[in-house]
C-alpha cells in the first residue's frame, strides 16, 4: 500500500507498507541493517532507492523492445533468455558510468539508442556470445546497444569508456570489437588506447 505524503516541494516522498515478509527474510534485513548501523526502515529505503533509480535497469526491465530484441538474440544463437534478471553491484556501477558518459536522462534516450543500434546487435552478439552459453541474460540487447553506441562516438569517449568500464577486457580486444562495429557503421577505426 502506498500513501502519498503531501509536501509542497519537488522532493515528494511516499510511504510504503510491505506485509507478509517471510520471517527468515525479516531476520536477514534486521541483521544487515544492524551491521550497517541503520534502522530497518532506513536500510530498506536506501536499498530500494538505489535499485529503482537505475535508469538503465528500469528501462531494461520495462521496455517491450528490449524484451523482443532479447528473444531475437536468443533465437539467433539458439539459446533461451533467462527467466531471472542477472544483477550485481558491478552492473549498477557500470550503468551509472554509461548514464554519465552518454548523458542519458530518460527512457526516451535509451529507446533511441536501442533503435539506432539494432542493425549491429548481431555483430556484437558474435563478439561476445559463445556456443557454451546455455542462456542469455535478460536485458542483453540493451547492453549490446550501449556498447554499439559507444563505438559510434568520438575517440575520447571511447577511451573514457575503456578506462572506466572495459579495462578488464584488455585494450586489444576492446579496440578490435569497437573497430569491427565502426567498420559496419562506415566510421574510421580508432587507434590504440
N, C-alpha and C positions, 0 to 999 in steps of 0.2 A: 504494500500500500504506500503510495507517495502522497505526501501533504506538501503543497507549495507554501513556502514561507512568504509572507508579504513584506517585501523590502522595496523601497523606492529607487535603489540604485541598480546598476547593471550587474552587480555581483550577487544575484539572487541564488538562493540555495534551495534544496529540497530535503525533506526528512524522509528517510526510507526505513520502513519496518519490515524485517525479514523474520518469518516464522518457520518453525519445524526444521531447524538445523539439526542434523544428527549430533548426538552428544559427543561422539569422538571428534567430530569436526569442531564443535564449540570448544572442546578441551585444547585442541591444537591452536585455535585462534587465541584463546586465553594465554597459552604458554608463549606463543610467538609475540603477542602484544607485550607481555611481561618482559621478555628478553629485550625487546626494543624500547622498553621503558615508557610505553604508551598505554592509554586506555584501549579497550577493545574497540570502542566507537572510533577513536582517532586512527587506530591501526587499520581498521576496515575502510574508513573514509579515504585514507591515503592510498590504500591498495586499489580500491575501485576507481578513484580519480586517475591514478596512473594508467590503469588498464583501459579506461574508456575515453581518455584524452589523446590516445594514439590515433592520429588521423589516418594513417596508412592501414593500421589494423582494422579500424572501424569500417573503412571503405572496402577492404578485402572481405570482411565478414558480411557485408550487406549488399554488395554490388552483384546484380544478376549477370553483368558482363564478365566479371572475374570468375564467377561460378561456371559460366558457359565456356570460357576460354580454358579453365582448368580441366573441364571434361574433355574438350578437344585435344589438349595436350596429352591427357591420359590415353585417349583413343589412338592418337598418332604414335605413341611409344608402347602401346599395348599393356598398360597397367592401369589400375584403378586409382581414383582420387581418394585420399584418406577420409575416413569418416570424422576424424578429430582434427583440431587445429594444432599445429606444431608451434609451440611458443617457448621462448626463453628470454632471459634478460638481454642477451646479445641482439636478438631480433628487435626488441623495443629500442635499444640504444641505436641500432642502425637505422631504424625508422625515423628517429629524431634527427639523425645526421642527414638522411635523404631529404627530410622536410626542410631543414635549414639550407642545404646546398641548392636544392631545386626551387626553393622559395614557394613551397606548397602551402596553400592557405585553406583549401576546402575540397570537398569531394569532386567538384567540377574540374579542378586542376588534375586530379588523378584520372578522371574519366577521359579527359583529353589525352593524357599520356597513354592510357590503355588503347584508345582508338588509333592514335598516331603510330604506335609501335606494334600493332597486331601483325603486320607483314613480316616482322623479324622474330616473332616468338619461336617459330620452328628452328631458326638458326641458333638462337640462344639455347633452346632445348637440346639440340645436338651437341652443344659445347659442354653441357652440364649433366644431362641425364645419361645413364649407362644401362646396359642390359640387366645388371643385377638389382635394379630398383624393383621392389615389389609393389610400391605405391608412390604417388607423388603427393606432397603436402598441399593442402588447400591454400589457395592464395598464391601459388607458384607463378601463375601467369602475370600477376601484378609485380612480383619480384623480378621476373624476366623483363617486363616492360620498363621498370625503373632502370635496370641495367642498360637496356637499349636506349633509353632516354639519355642516360649519361654518355653513351657512345656518340650521340649526336651533338654533344656540347663541345665547347672550346677546350683546348689542351689544359688550361689552368684548372678548369672544373674537373676534368678527367683526372688530373694529378691529385687534386684535393680528395676526390672520391677514393682513389687508390690509397692514399696515405691515411685516410680516416676509416675506411671500411674494408677494402680488399687487400691490404698488405699481407695477410696470411697466405693468400693465393700465390704470391710471388709476382714480381713485376713482368717477367717474360710471359707468363700465361695470361695475366691480365691484359697486357698490350696486345697479345695475339688475338684474344677474344674481342676486345674493343675494335681492333682494326678490321677483323673479319666482318663485324657488323657495319662499321663505317664504309667498307667497300660495297656492301649491299645497298647502303644509303647513298652511294656515289659521292662520298666525302673523302678527303685526303686522309691518309693514315697519320696517326700521332706518333711522335718519336719516343725515345726511352723516357722512363720516369725517373 
